[in-house]
């Protein structure tokens, strides 16, 4: 349970550290065009996205393991 709590706190921290896409309707249009034309995340943002995916998978796996152990 301690491992799950640590992963949970790390996941929350990584999500909070990510930069926002953009605010408002114009930001969503610009963000969509950027994705459409191959805009890539660079540096810290790319690392945070990867860390979010890894921590999310770890959180799910640890949660499943805890459920199996508690039964």
ABEGO torsion letter per residue (X at the ends): XAAAAAAAAAAAAAAAABBBABBEAAAAAAAAAAAAAGBBBBEAAAAAAAAAAAAAAAAAAAAAAAAAAAX
